[in-house]
Amino acid sequence: MEDKKCPDCGTDLTIKTHTLLVDYVDEVELDFPTCGECGHVVYNTNY
């Protein structure tokens, strides 16, 4: 699998866990590719 690059700054993305609110009630923790340089998160991905 090739490394994905950040669309904002071109840095390699790393997988980090993010907590999302679903329907303003439930919190789910999901892993998304996240840029360590600028903090950009790729939410819609087939990583």
Residue pairs with C-beta under 8 A, 6 or more apart in sequence:
3 12
3 13
4 12
4 13
4 33
4 42
4 45
4 47
5 11
5 12
5 13
6 12
6 13
6 35
6 37
6 38
6 40
7 40
7 42
8 35
8 38
8 40
9 35
9 37
9 38
9 40
11 35
11 36
11 37
11 38
12 36
13 33
13 34
13 35
13 42
14 33
14 34
14 35
14 36
15 31
15 32
15 33
15 34
15 47
16 31
16 32
16 33
16 34
16 41
17 29
17 30
17 31
18 29
18 30
18 31
18 32
18 34
18 41
19 27
19 28
19 29
20 27
20 28
20 29
20 30
21 27
22 28
32 41
32 42
32 43
32 45
32 47
33 41
33 42
33 45
33 47
34 40
34 41
34 42
35 41
